[in-house]
Amino acid sequence: MTRLPSAKRVHPCAGPPVPSGTGGARPPGLPQAISGGQERAGTGTVAGVNPETSRNKRAWESASEKHVREYDDLLAQARNRSSLVPLELDLLGPVLASSPAVVHLQSGHGLDDVALVGAGARSVVGVDFSEVAAAAARRRARELGVDCRYVVAELPGAPLRDGCADLVYTGKGALIWLPDLTAWAGDVARLLRPSGHLFVYEAHPMVPLWTWDEDEPRVRPDRGYFDRDHVNDTFPANGAVERQATLAEVVTAVLSAGLEILHLSEHPEPFWRPDGVDAAAWRGRLPNSFALLARLETRA
Ligand SMILES: C[S@@+](CC[C@H](N)C(=O)[O-])C[C@H]1O[C@@H](n2cnc3c(N)ncnc32)[C@H](O)[C@@H]1O
């Protein structure tokens, strides 16, 4: 088991390997389980992985080079520990007050991990299938001396110990990449200790439908709310395929995994505003994000 030099208390995901969990399908080729000290698991290029997922991984590896090119800017932003929006801080306040061990699924550039530690988290383990993103986040965490570590793995099927997280945090463009939300929710439930929390702050499922017209909001003629997927044409592009799920499907997946929903709200603000774009769809009339806080039910 590897310990972080800065860690006062080791993240519970960093224990010895355990048998495979009760929930969450493990993609073929991934190890049964890894110790939290190991920082690399499957890389998504193994035989049998969905070809769309492999294409998405290639697209994300390329797009994540942005985190390397803009490393210094992102480091400066991380130092401010301000990437969590007020809504997140409000909803997460009571959870973060208990100094939780956090697992961040699809951790991306990892700015939120530094902010979570700044807001009270004991430690964070980020999981993402992009080696480029994880390497940049790992380097930043070391430079800032925060207890954030990164595992490269394809999701669902996080190769972490069962019950190792007090809080699973995710969102900001995460769910739309997942081929199977039921398996994702099973993974979340498996990772959480009894009464542990799931927090999602995410793009509203209507977002893929809005145009970026600045004069007035319009619905894209090539997309539908009940479509199953579409090709991404913004970021990361490169032929990446986004999956769609309705809000009801997200809620159903969470409930079916044995979590109780404590909070669910829809909001007009998007979680992401690309530079130079001021879409009319973001001016308050339409849903652009949602927040969900849930807790793993404890069985009597
Ligand atoms: C829009 S980014 C959001 C990440 C993070 N929430 C943030 O704000 O930086 C989506 C992330 O999901 C990762 N990703 C996409 N599909 C994945 C999968 N099936 N398994 C693991 N990671 C995945 C990508 O590499 C990318 O870093």
The ligand as a Gaussian input file, in Angstrom:
#p B3LYP/6-31G(d) Opt

LIG

0 1
 C      -16.617000      16.968000     -19.117000
 S      -15.346000      16.099000     -18.278000
 C      -15.887000      16.467000     -16.657000
 C      -14.904000      16.082000     -15.654000
 C      -14.966000      16.792000     -14.327000
 N      -16.258000      16.735000     -13.715000
 C      -14.480000      18.191000     -14.520000
 O      -15.233000      19.133000     -14.248000
 O      -13.347000      18.352000     -14.933000
 C      -15.776000      14.383000     -18.486000
 C      -14.687000      13.444000     -17.998000
 O      -15.191000      12.113000     -18.052000
 C      -14.148000      11.251000     -18.457000
 N      -14.811000      10.060000     -18.993000
 C      -15.682000       9.992000     -20.025000
 N      -16.164000       8.755000     -20.164000
 C      -15.593000       8.005000     -19.191000
 C      -15.698000       6.635000     -18.825000
 N      -16.499000       5.778000     -19.456000
 N      -14.954000       6.195000     -17.780000
 C      -14.131000       7.041000     -17.104000
 N      -13.985000       8.353000     -17.417000
 C      -14.723000       8.833000     -18.451000
 C      -13.329000      12.053000     -19.454000
 O      -12.016000      11.592000     -19.585000
 C      -13.420000      13.457000     -18.854000
 O      -12.315000      13.742000     -18.045000

